[in-house]
Amino acid sequence: MPDDDLAARVEDVLAVDPEEFQSQVDADAETIKEELAAGTFDNPQAILGFEYEFYAVSESDGDIQSDTDECALTRVPRRLLEFIGFEKELGLHNAEMTTSPQPFNRHGLLAQEHEVLSRLQTALDCTRPEGIRLVSDGLWTIPPEGETSREYLTDSVEDRGVRIASNMSDSARYHAMANTDRGTAAGMRLDAPHIDLQADTVFPESLITSIQPHYQVPHAADLPTYFQYAIRVAGPLLALGANSPFFPPDLYDDDASAEEILADGWMEHRISVFETVLNARADTVGKVRFPRDIDSVEQAVDRIAEDDTFVPMPVSESDRFDDAFAHFRTKHGTYWRWVRPVFGGPTRSAANARIEFRPIPAQPTVTDSVAFQAVFAGLMDSLPRLEHPVHDLDWELAHDNFYRAMRDGLDAEFTWITNDGKETSDTTAIFADLFDHAEAGLKNRGLSDDEAAHYLYPLRMRVRQETTPASWKHERVANAVEDGVDFADAVHATQREYVANQRKTLLDGTFADWLRQGRN
């Protein structure tokens, strides 16, 4: 078949026998458990990795920016994406960068940051002449020029009985999700305050972008402990990173007033987008969800293997070590939890068990994004090592913390256990405890006082100023509406201001610079 025959490739995916696929997954799970027992996944050095997603907007190639079509969502030519070394994501407007794994020490963190800066600078230099800018943000709000957001997100065609999303990348897996008749298929909808959109594909997920730090645990058997701590910090860190308070204005219900949208909306809609687009409407707990604690590393393997199979995929194998469990790895690709374990490695010596931390949306600047990687890594080092008592916080409270953070950001009421074993809901005390332990973890990995302070500063400032990127956006839109500006115009103006500020600070500034500018 022709290489570009997407419908045929989707048909090949749909032809995979689910029972045979699951049988192979189960066998792979046993292989992983055998390697775990043999110590293969133990790796004494903690390793960091990072995934960083962007979306593309139109940008004038000059110093004078247009107020009309500037910052409209735009598609990235595939040839350009390949040239700049970025990976395809769900939408034609998306691009993703994955850094090279590095040891967790001062040099490794710096290498992560410099790799992002180097590759992103090159990407920006290459896309600007094309009238394109890559934006680091949680959720886009200005649709492509000449299209509504609803049209862009729901446009699809049928090719020989196969439903194809018009603006989705050519990943057969994503398109196959719209062509299964299984009862647990994706909901393919948006469901949030004053938002109700139904699509024929999973493409509405392309509204959102994120950063995803990875932390490799030194001893695989200890994964459950690290995992339990990661679940406990998820809510507060999500609140700190909130960056998607608005949808594209044309998606809101026609009868919803600006005041109602501002009052009822959430600080981090990215969470609800991912859950409602990919989770079935009923009869399932949902593939995208806040994960339960795990009792053993073997249980982590079983949970992935036993997870509902969304779309069985054809599996190709190579001579990589982790291709010994290639079907398991394929299934893991749709094991969507806000914190999830990962088992992999291209060689036996590089085999590892790690935690992928998925709650945080893309941030205003690279420094802000790397700050989250550093804080998460610091916490993963210090909390288990110091046996922090928040390990014993009830799972239900950690779960509630997470969804309160989604709704209210830093204004949410959290429950936490501080280092002295006392339960508290005082936000100042919670973040002081978090930052103290993140700092301790960074210093334990060889960072100096100044180096640790450098990574923590952007996030400390958010707590000090009681302002996140989401609340920054919300305040601007609310003020504009109060001054009589139309809601859609207010959201779009705020988005353009966000991109304008990012244009100046993305590579060498922080969101804290925006806050100082606002006080001048």
C-alpha positions as a Python dict, from the first residue, in 0.01 Angstrom:
ca = {
    (1, 'M'): (0, 0, 0),
    (2, 'P'): (120, 360, -47),
    (3, 'D'): (315, 506, 246),
    (4, 'D'): (61, 785, 282),
    (5, 'D'): (-247, 560, 283),
    (6, 'L'): (-357, 648, 634),
    (7, 'A'): (-695, 476, 610),
    (8, 'A'): (-524, 149, 517),
    (9, 'R'): (-284, 181, 810),
    (10, 'V'): (-577, 243, 1043),
    (11, 'E'): (-747, -68, 903),
    (12, 'D'): (-429, -265, 978),
    (13, 'V'): (-444, -145, 1338),
    (14, 'L'): (-810, -236, 1370),
    (15, 'A'): (-738, -583, 1232),
    (16, 'V'): (-510, -672, 1523),
    (17, 'D'): (-669, -945, 1733),
    (18, 'P'): (-729, -801, 2085),
    (19, 'E'): (-703, -1137, 2260),
    (20, 'E'): (-378, -1229, 2089),
    (21, 'F'): (-238, -883, 2163),
    (22, 'Q'): (-331, -914, 2531),
    (23, 'S'): (-180, -1261, 2547),
    (24, 'Q'): (150, -1116, 2425),
    (25, 'V'): (123, -832, 2679),
    (26, 'D'): (73, -1082, 2960),
    (27, 'A'): (378, -1279, 2847),
    (28, 'D'): (581, -958, 2830),
    (29, 'A'): (474, -869, 3183),
    (30, 'E'): (616, -1198, 3308),
    (31, 'T'): (941, -1122, 3126),
    (32, 'I'): (965, -786, 3303),
    (33, 'K'): (899, -947, 3640),
    (34, 'E'): (1176, -1199, 3577),
    (35, 'E'): (1416, -917, 3493),
    (36, 'L'): (1304, -727, 3802),
    (37, 'A'): (1382, -1031, 4018),
    (38, 'A'): (1723, -1055, 3853),
    (39, 'G'): (1799, -689, 3936),
    (40, 'T'): (1819, -587, 3571),
    (41, 'F'): (1616, -269, 3628),
    (42, 'D'): (1831, -153, 3921),
    (43, 'N'): (2052, 139, 3826),
    (44, 'P'): (2236, 307, 4115),
    (45, 'Q'): (2234, 653, 3962),
    (46, 'A'): (1920, 863, 3949),
    (47, 'I'): (1855, 976, 3590),
    (48, 'L'): (1645, 1269, 3468),
    (49, 'G'): (1453, 1307, 3143),
    (50, 'F'): (1212, 1563, 3006),
    (51, 'E'): (937, 1589, 2748),
    (52, 'Y'): (832, 1936, 2638),
    (53, 'E'): (531, 2007, 2416),
    (54, 'F'): (457, 2322, 2217),
    (55, 'Y'): (192, 2452, 1981),
    (56, 'A'): (252, 2678, 1682),
    (57, 'V'): (103, 3020, 1612),
    (58, 'S'): (138, 3266, 1328),
    (59, 'E'): (405, 3531, 1372),
    (60, 'S'): (508, 3824, 1154),
    (61, 'D'): (868, 3817, 1038),
    (62, 'G'): (948, 4162, 1167),
    (63, 'D'): (945, 4385, 1472),
    (64, 'I'): (595, 4520, 1414),
    (65, 'Q'): (331, 4266, 1512),
    (66, 'S'): (-23, 4263, 1373),
    (67, 'D'): (-314, 4291, 1616),
    (68, 'T'): (-550, 4087, 1399),
    (69, 'D'): (-413, 3754, 1285),
    (70, 'E'): (-109, 3748, 1517),
    (71, 'C'): (-97, 3443, 1746),
    (72, 'A'): (-360, 3249, 1550),
    (73, 'L'): (-299, 2876, 1572),
    (74, 'T'): (-112, 2744, 1270),
    (75, 'R'): (-2, 2412, 1129),
    (76, 'V'): (365, 2317, 1122),
    (77, 'P'): (490, 2167, 794),
    (78, 'R'): (605, 1811, 862),
    (79, 'R'): (929, 1867, 673),
    (80, 'L'): (1007, 2162, 901),
    (81, 'L'): (928, 1963, 1212),
    (82, 'E'): (1168, 1688, 1107),
    (83, 'F'): (1435, 1942, 1013),
    (84, 'I'): (1438, 2104, 1357),
    (85, 'G'): (1448, 1767, 1532),
    (86, 'F'): (1107, 1785, 1699),
    (87, 'E'): (861, 1498, 1715),
    (88, 'K'): (505, 1490, 1588),
    (89, 'E'): (233, 1515, 1848),
    (90, 'L'): (-144, 1479, 1816),
    (91, 'G'): (-222, 1789, 1609),
    (92, 'L'): (-64, 1937, 1299),
    (93, 'H'): (-3, 2247, 1513),
    (94, 'N'): (189, 2050, 1779),
    (95, 'A'): (558, 1979, 1826),
    (96, 'E'): (734, 1785, 2102),
    (97, 'M'): (1092, 1779, 2225),
    (98, 'T'): (1240, 1492, 2427),
    (99, 'T'): (1573, 1550, 2600),
    (100, 'S'): (1857, 1304, 2635),
    (101, 'P'): (1857, 1133, 2979),
    (102, 'Q'): (2113, 1280, 3218),
    (103, 'P'): (2239, 1190, 3566),
    (104, 'F'): (2073, 1386, 3844),
    (105, 'N'): (2349, 1624, 3952),
    (106, 'R'): (2440, 1986, 3886),
    (107, 'H'): (2586, 1903, 3545),
    (108, 'G'): (2296, 1682, 3444),
    (109, 'L'): (2035, 1946, 3529),
    (110, 'L'): (2234, 2209, 3344),
    (111, 'A'): (2268, 1974, 3047),
    (112, 'Q'): (1891, 1925, 3040),
    (113, 'E'): (1833, 2300, 3042),
    (114, 'H'): (2097, 2372, 2780),
    (115, 'E'): (1969, 2098, 2550),
    (116, 'V'): (1620, 2249, 2563),
    (117, 'L'): (1758, 2599, 2502),
    (118, 'S'): (1985, 2490, 2218),
    (119, 'R'): (1721, 2296, 2031),
    (120, 'L'): (1446, 2549, 2094),
    (121, 'Q'): (1662, 2841, 1981),
    (122, 'T'): (1735, 2654, 1659),
    (123, 'A'): (1367, 2575, 1613),
    (124, 'L'): (1265, 2938, 1663),
    (125, 'D'): (1531, 3054, 1417),
    (126, 'C'): (1400, 2810, 1157),
    (127, 'T'): (1029, 2868, 1208),
    (128, 'R'): (1033, 3247, 1220),
    (129, 'P'): (1104, 3293, 845),
    (130, 'E'): (805, 3064, 787),
    (131, 'G'): (581, 3298, 987),
    (132, 'I'): (556, 3045, 1270),
    (133, 'R'): (635, 3065, 1640),
    (134, 'L'): (639, 2774, 1885),
    (135, 'V'): (453, 2864, 2205),
    (136, 'S'): (500, 2713, 2550),
    (137, 'D'): (153, 2724, 2703),
    (138, 'G'): (-113, 2502, 2856),
    (139, 'L'): (-405, 2548, 2616),
    (140, 'W'): (-442, 2753, 2297),
    (141, 'T'): (-731, 2999, 2268),
    (142, 'I'): (-701, 3161, 1922),
    (143, 'P'): (-802, 2930, 1634),
    (144, 'P'): (-638, 2927, 1291),
    (145, 'E'): (-712, 3229, 1078),
    (146, 'G'): (-1040, 3186, 889),
    (147, 'E'): (-1156, 2890, 1102),
    (148, 'T'): (-1350, 2858, 1425),
    (149, 'S'): (-1209, 2646, 1705),
    (150, 'R'): (-1510, 2418, 1680),
    (151, 'E'): (-1453, 2363, 1308),
    (152, 'Y'): (-1082, 2299, 1355),
    (153, 'L'): (-1133, 2050, 1639),
    (154, 'T'): (-1423, 1856, 1489),
    (155, 'D'): (-1346, 1853, 1117),
    (156, 'S'): (-1313, 1495, 990),
    (157, 'V'): (-1369, 1291, 676),
    (158, 'E'): (-1455, 931, 604),
    (159, 'D'): (-1220, 732, 382),
    (160, 'R'): (-1347, 384, 289),
    (161, 'G'): (-1543, 370, 612),
    (162, 'V'): (-1253, 495, 826),
    (163, 'R'): (-1305, 820, 1019),
    (164, 'I'): (-1003, 1051, 978),
    (165, 'A'): (-953, 1376, 1171),
    (166, 'S'): (-856, 1640, 916),
    (167, 'N'): (-603, 1824, 1136),
    (168, 'M'): (-451, 1531, 1321),
    (169, 'S'): (-101, 1399, 1259),
    (170, 'D'): (-78, 1074, 1066),
    (171, 'S'): (-46, 847, 1370),
    (172, 'A'): (-265, 545, 1295),
    (173, 'R'): (-311, 482, 1668),
    (174, 'Y'): (-486, 814, 1729),
    (175, 'H'): (-710, 778, 1426),
    (176, 'A'): (-796, 421, 1519),
    (177, 'M'): (-945, 542, 1847),
    (178, 'A'): (-1231, 698, 1652),
    (179, 'N'): (-1302, 377, 1463),
    (180, 'T'): (-1352, 118, 1733),
    (181, 'D'): (-1697, 7, 1839),
    (182, 'R'): (-1584, -113, 2180),
    (183, 'G'): (-1792, 6, 2474),
    (184, 'T'): (-1491, 156, 2648),
    (185, 'A'): (-1391, 371, 2351),
    (186, 'A'): (-1288, 732, 2406),
    (187, 'G'): (-1556, 983, 2497),
    (188, 'M'): (-1428, 1226, 2231),
    (189, 'R'): (-1593, 1520, 2402),
    (190, 'L'): (-1519, 1831, 2607),
    (191, 'D'): (-1712, 1862, 2932),
    (192, 'A'): (-1628, 2159, 3154),
    (193, 'P'): (-1815, 2456, 3300),
    (194, 'H'): (-2013, 2614, 3011),
    (195, 'I'): (-1835, 2386, 2760),
    (196, 'D'): (-2004, 2095, 2585),
    (197, 'L'): (-1850, 1974, 2260),
    (198, 'Q'): (-1887, 1634, 2098),
    (199, 'A'): (-1645, 1524, 1826),
    (200, 'D'): (-1607, 1217, 1604),
    (201, 'T'): (-1238, 1175, 1692),
    (202, 'V'): (-1001, 1232, 1986),
    (203, 'F'): (-865, 1545, 1820),
    (204, 'P'): (-1003, 1791, 2083),
    (205, 'E'): (-721, 1664, 2303),
    (206, 'S'): (-491, 1873, 2082),
    (207, 'L'): (-605, 2181, 2273),
    (208, 'I'): (-350, 2104, 2545),
    (209, 'T'): (26, 2088, 2586),
    (210, 'S'): (242, 1984, 2880),
    (211, 'I'): (584, 1921, 3028),
    (212, 'Q'): (665, 1576, 3161),
    (213, 'P'): (966, 1524, 3390),
    (214, 'H'): (1098, 1169, 3428),
    (215, 'Y'): (1281, 1044, 3738),
    (216, 'Q'): (1464, 711, 3732),
    (217, 'V'): (1469, 536, 4068),
    (218, 'P'): (1798, 374, 4172),
    (219, 'H'): (1641, 45, 4287),
    (220, 'A'): (1331, -81, 4108),
    (221, 'A'): (1191, -247, 4421),
    (222, 'D'): (1163, 99, 4577),
    (223, 'L'): (942, 231, 4297),
    (224, 'P'): (622, 211, 4509),
    (225, 'T'): (771, 444, 4770),
    (226, 'Y'): (876, 704, 4513),
    (227, 'F'): (543, 663, 4338),
    (228, 'Q'): (350, 725, 4658),
    (229, 'Y'): (541, 1047, 4721),
    (230, 'A'): (492, 1159, 4360),
    (231, 'I'): (116, 1117, 4402),
    (232, 'R'): (123, 1329, 4721),
    (233, 'V'): (309, 1620, 4561),
    (234, 'A'): (95, 1614, 4245),
    (235, 'G'): (-180, 1843, 4376),
    (236, 'P'): (38, 2125, 4512),
    (237, 'L'): (270, 2120, 4210),
    (238, 'L'): (-28, 2126, 3973),
    (239, 'A'): (-162, 2432, 4157),
    (240, 'L'): (177, 2599, 4124),
    (241, 'G'): (192, 2532, 3750),
    (242, 'A'): (-171, 2606, 3653),
    (243, 'N'): (-177, 2767, 3309),
    (244, 'S'): (-505, 2696, 3127),
    (245, 'P'): (-802, 2890, 3269),
    (246, 'F'): (-976, 2953, 2935),
    (247, 'F'): (-1092, 2764, 2628),
    (248, 'P'): (-1115, 2928, 2287),
    (249, 'P'): (-1409, 3166, 2339),
    (250, 'D'): (-1622, 3026, 2055),
    (251, 'L'): (-1642, 2691, 2235),
    (252, 'Y'): (-1840, 2831, 2528),
    (253, 'D'): (-2218, 2792, 2541),
    (254, 'D'): (-2399, 3073, 2362),
    (255, 'D'): (-2605, 3158, 2670),
    (256, 'A'): (-2307, 3174, 2910),
    (257, 'S'): (-2218, 3526, 3018),
    (258, 'A'): (-1862, 3644, 3064),
    (259, 'E'): (-1927, 3681, 3437),
    (260, 'E'): (-2050, 3321, 3462),
    (261, 'I'): (-1750, 3186, 3270),
    (262, 'L'): (-1509, 3381, 3490),
    (263, 'A'): (-1683, 3270, 3809),
    (264, 'D'): (-1731, 2903, 3721),
    (265, 'G'): (-1417, 2824, 3520),
    (266, 'W'): (-1122, 2627, 3651),
    (267, 'M'): (-756, 2725, 3671),
    (268, 'E'): (-631, 2411, 3493),
    (269, 'H'): (-872, 2296, 3226),
    (270, 'R'): (-602, 2081, 3069),
    (271, 'I'): (-685, 1811, 3324),
    (272, 'S'): (-1052, 1794, 3226),
    (273, 'V'): (-972, 1805, 2853),
    (274, 'F'): (-750, 1498, 2871),
    (275, 'E'): (-996, 1309, 3090),
    (276, 'T'): (-1318, 1382, 2902),
    (277, 'V'): (-1174, 1338, 2553),
    (278, 'L'): (-1012, 1002, 2624),
    (279, 'N'): (-1232, 849, 2894),
    (280, 'A'): (-1548, 664, 2802),
    (281, 'R'): (-1870, 828, 2915),
    (282, 'A'): (-1979, 537, 3137),
    (283, 'D'): (-1909, 182, 3258),
    (284, 'T'): (-1540, 244, 3321),
    (285, 'V'): (-1324, 417, 3581),
    (286, 'G'): (-1142, 588, 3295),
    (287, 'K'): (-801, 540, 3143),
    (288, 'V'): (-699, 896, 3227),
    (289, 'R'): (-716, 934, 3603),
    (290, 'F'): (-536, 999, 3928),
    (291, 'P'): (-357, 671, 4006),
    (292, 'R'): (-389, 453, 4311),
    (293, 'D'): (-90, 371, 4530),
    (294, 'I'): (101, 56, 4444),
    (295, 'D'): (220, -203, 4694),
    (296, 'S'): (502, -356, 4490),
    (297, 'V'): (688, -300, 4168),
    (298, 'E'): (532, -620, 4034),
    (299, 'Q'): (189, -472, 4098),
    (300, 'A'): (289, -171, 3888),
    (301, 'V'): (366, -407, 3600),
    (302, 'D'): (37, -590, 3644),
    (303, 'R'): (-164, -268, 3645),
    (304, 'I'): (-24, -168, 3309),
    (305, 'A'): (-75, -516, 3165),
    (306, 'E'): (-432, -540, 3297),
    (307, 'D'): (-537, -190, 3193),
    (308, 'D'): (-816, -168, 2937),
    (309, 'T'): (-670, -206, 2589),
    (310, 'F'): (-783, 95, 2390),
    (311, 'V'): (-648, 1, 2049),
    (312, 'P'): (-434, -312, 2001),
    (313, 'M'): (-144, -214, 1778),
    (314, 'P'): (80, -405, 1539),
    (315, 'V'): (418, -444, 1706),
    (316, 'S'): (753, -433, 1532),
    (317, 'E'): (1064, -547, 1713),
    (318, 'S'): (1431, -461, 1688),
    (319, 'D'): (1741, -555, 1883),
    (320, 'R'): (1666, -312, 2169),
    (321, 'F'): (1662, -469, 2512),
    (322, 'D'): (1309, -349, 2585),
    (323, 'D'): (1179, -501, 2263),
    (324, 'A'): (1183, -822, 2463),
    (325, 'F'): (856, -680, 2599),
    (326, 'A'): (750, -480, 2294),
    (327, 'H'): (378, -551, 2329),
    (328, 'F'): (385, -432, 2689),
    (329, 'R'): (562, -112, 2584),
    (330, 'T'): (301, -55, 2316),
    (331, 'K'): (19, -95, 2565),
    (332, 'H'): (194, 140, 2804),
    (333, 'G'): (154, 410, 2539),
    (334, 'T'): (-215, 431, 2625),
    (335, 'Y'): (-174, 372, 2999),
    (336, 'W'): (-274, 728, 3083),
    (337, 'R'): (-235, 817, 3449),
    (338, 'W'): (-136, 1157, 3584),
    (339, 'V'): (162, 984, 3743),
    (340, 'R'): (273, 661, 3583),
    (341, 'P'): (555, 407, 3613),
    (342, 'V'): (773, 332, 3311),
    (343, 'F'): (990, 27, 3243),
    (344, 'G'): (1235, 47, 2957),
    (345, 'G'): (1587, 90, 2828),
    (346, 'P'): (1755, 38, 2491),
    (347, 'T'): (2016, -195, 2639),
    (348, 'R'): (2031, -429, 2938),
    (349, 'S'): (2281, -202, 3111),
    (350, 'A'): (2052, 99, 3057),
    (351, 'A'): (1736, -80, 3174),
    (352, 'N'): (1549, 132, 3425),
    (353, 'A'): (1229, 182, 3622),
    (354, 'R'): (1119, 543, 3636),
    (355, 'I'): (831, 774, 3720),
    (356, 'E'): (675, 998, 3458),
    (357, 'F'): (511, 1304, 3614),
    (358, 'R'): (234, 1431, 3386),
    (359, 'P'): (20, 1693, 3569),
    (360, 'I'): (211, 2008, 3473),
    (361, 'P'): (108, 2216, 3168),
    (362, 'A'): (370, 2383, 2951),
    (363, 'Q'): (502, 2695, 3121),
    (364, 'P'): (570, 3059, 3018),
    (365, 'T'): (948, 3015, 2991),
    (366, 'V'): (1212, 2745, 2969),
    (367, 'T'): (1344, 2843, 3311),
    (368, 'D'): (999, 2795, 3461),
    (369, 'S'): (963, 2457, 3292),
    (370, 'V'): (1305, 2335, 3407),
    (371, 'A'): (1226, 2464, 3756),
    (372, 'F'): (948, 2206, 3776),
    (373, 'Q'): (1184, 1935, 3663),
    (374, 'A'): (1434, 2039, 3931),
    (375, 'V'): (1172, 2066, 4207),
    (376, 'F'): (1018, 1731, 4122),
    (377, 'A'): (1360, 1565, 4107),
    (378, 'G'): (1465, 1728, 4434),
    (379, 'L'): (1151, 1603, 4605),
    (380, 'M'): (1199, 1253, 4466),
    (381, 'D'): (1548, 1250, 4614),
    (382, 'S'): (1471, 1393, 4956),
    (383, 'L'): (1121, 1275, 5052),
    (384, 'P'): (1198, 899, 5038),
    (385, 'R'): (1550, 944, 5175),
    (386, 'L'): (1429, 1146, 5474),
    (387, 'E'): (1114, 935, 5515),
    (388, 'H'): (888, 1238, 5504),
    (389, 'P'): (557, 1165, 5683),
    (390, 'V'): (342, 1291, 5394),
    (391, 'H'): (394, 938, 5262),
    (392, 'D'): (112, 841, 5499),
    (393, 'L'): (-136, 1104, 5380),
    (394, 'D'): (-457, 920, 5290),
    (395, 'W'): (-485, 855, 4919),
    (396, 'E'): (-832, 1011, 4912),
    (397, 'L'): (-686, 1337, 5044),
    (398, 'A'): (-410, 1334, 4781),
    (399, 'H'): (-678, 1271, 4518),
    (400, 'D'): (-886, 1562, 4648),
    (401, 'N'): (-579, 1786, 4655),
    (402, 'F'): (-523, 1716, 4286),
    (403, 'Y'): (-872, 1803, 4167),
    (404, 'R'): (-896, 2103, 4398),
    (405, 'A'): (-575, 2228, 4237),
    (406, 'M'): (-736, 2174, 3895),
    (407, 'R'): (-1031, 2389, 3992),
    (408, 'D'): (-880, 2660, 4211),
    (409, 'G'): (-503, 2667, 4158),
    (410, 'L'): (-317, 2827, 4449),
    (411, 'D'): (-650, 2928, 4606),
    (412, 'A'): (-734, 2562, 4664),
    (413, 'E'): (-750, 2423, 5016),
    (414, 'F'): (-502, 2138, 5048),
    (415, 'T'): (-436, 1882, 5317),
    (416, 'W'): (-70, 1810, 5387),
    (417, 'I'): (148, 1653, 5652),
    (418, 'T'): (456, 1863, 5729),
    (419, 'N'): (798, 1733, 5821),
    (420, 'D'): (713, 1739, 6192),
    (421, 'G'): (416, 1506, 6133),
    (422, 'K'): (145, 1768, 6173),
    (423, 'E'): (-151, 1787, 5936),
    (424, 'T'): (-206, 2133, 5791),
    (425, 'S'): (-406, 2317, 5526),
    (426, 'D'): (-197, 2633, 5547),
    (427, 'T'): (-73, 2705, 5196),
    (428, 'T'): (234, 2894, 5312),
    (429, 'A'): (342, 2609, 5538),
    (430, 'I'): (278, 2349, 5266),
    (431, 'F'): (491, 2519, 5004),
    (432, 'A'): (762, 2608, 5256),
    (433, 'D'): (786, 2238, 5336),
    (434, 'L'): (790, 2141, 4968),
    (435, 'F'): (1056, 2394, 4875),
    (436, 'D'): (1273, 2306, 5176),
    (437, 'H'): (1275, 1941, 5076),
    (438, 'A'): (1325, 2014, 4706),
    (439, 'E'): (1624, 2225, 4805),
    (440, 'A'): (1757, 1949, 5027),
    (441, 'G'): (1728, 1702, 4741),
    (442, 'L'): (1910, 1931, 4500),
    (443, 'K'): (2190, 1995, 4749),
    (444, 'N'): (2220, 1622, 4817),
    (445, 'R'): (2287, 1581, 4445),
    (446, 'G'): (2576, 1825, 4458),
    (447, 'L'): (2415, 2158, 4378),
    (448, 'S'): (2540, 2460, 4571),
    (449, 'D'): (2312, 2687, 4773),
    (450, 'D'): (2306, 2938, 4488),
    (451, 'E'): (2240, 2674, 4223),
    (452, 'A'): (1950, 2525, 4419),
    (453, 'A'): (1810, 2874, 4480),
    (454, 'H'): (1830, 2947, 4107),
    (455, 'Y'): (1603, 2656, 4021),
    (456, 'L'): (1360, 2722, 4306),
    (457, 'Y'): (1331, 3099, 4263),
    (458, 'P'): (1069, 3112, 3982),
    (459, 'L'): (829, 2890, 4174),
    (460, 'R'): (894, 3053, 4512),
    (461, 'M'): (796, 3384, 4353),
    (462, 'R'): (460, 3244, 4244),
    (463, 'V'): (376, 3154, 4602),
    (464, 'R'): (508, 3485, 4733),
    (465, 'Q'): (306, 3683, 4479),
    (466, 'E'): (10, 3443, 4500),
    (467, 'T'): (7, 3440, 4120),
    (468, 'T'): (32, 3157, 3868),
    (469, 'P'): (20, 3189, 3488),
    (470, 'A'): (-347, 3087, 3509),
    (471, 'S'): (-441, 3352, 3763),
    (472, 'W'): (-237, 3608, 3563),
    (473, 'K'): (-453, 3532, 3259),
    (474, 'H'): (-774, 3522, 3461),
    (475, 'E'): (-707, 3860, 3621),
    (476, 'R'): (-641, 4027, 3287),
    (477, 'V'): (-953, 3891, 3125),
    (478, 'A'): (-1165, 3979, 3430),
    (479, 'N'): (-1032, 4336, 3436),
    (480, 'A'): (-1094, 4380, 3065),
    (481, 'V'): (-1451, 4248, 3093),
    (482, 'E'): (-1513, 4481, 3385),
    (483, 'D'): (-1398, 4767, 3162),
    (484, 'G'): (-1658, 4669, 2903),
    (485, 'V'): (-1441, 4463, 2667),
    (486, 'D'): (-1611, 4170, 2492),
    (487, 'F'): (-1515, 3838, 2653),
    (488, 'A'): (-1371, 3686, 2334),
    (489, 'D'): (-1169, 4000, 2266),
    (490, 'A'): (-1041, 3997, 2624),
    (491, 'V'): (-927, 3634, 2601),
    (492, 'H'): (-756, 3691, 2267),
    (493, 'A'): (-586, 4011, 2387),
    (494, 'T'): (-459, 3830, 2695),
    (495, 'Q'): (-328, 3548, 2478),
    (496, 'R'): (-141, 3795, 2258),
    (497, 'E'): (6, 3961, 2566),
    (498, 'Y'): (116, 3618, 2692),
    (499, 'V'): (294, 3544, 2364),
    (500, 'A'): (445, 3893, 2351),
    (501, 'N'): (589, 3850, 2700),
    (502, 'Q'): (712, 3503, 2611),
    (503, 'R'): (880, 3638, 2300),
    (504, 'K'): (1104, 3842, 2530),
    (505, 'T'): (1161, 3589, 2807),
    (506, 'L'): (1118, 3235, 2673),
    (507, 'L'): (1489, 3155, 2652),
    (508, 'D'): (1641, 3376, 2920),
    (509, 'G'): (1372, 3495, 3160),
    (510, 'T'): (1105, 3373, 3398),
    (511, 'F'): (738, 3428, 3469),
    (512, 'A'): (860, 3624, 3773),
    (513, 'D'): (986, 3888, 3527),
    (514, 'W'): (626, 3929, 3407),
    (515, 'L'): (512, 3986, 3764),
    (516, 'R'): (778, 4252, 3825),
    (517, 'Q'): (681, 4420, 3498),
    (518, 'G'): (319, 4430, 3615),
    (519, 'R'): (421, 4625, 3925),
    (520, 'N'): (611, 4893, 3731),
}
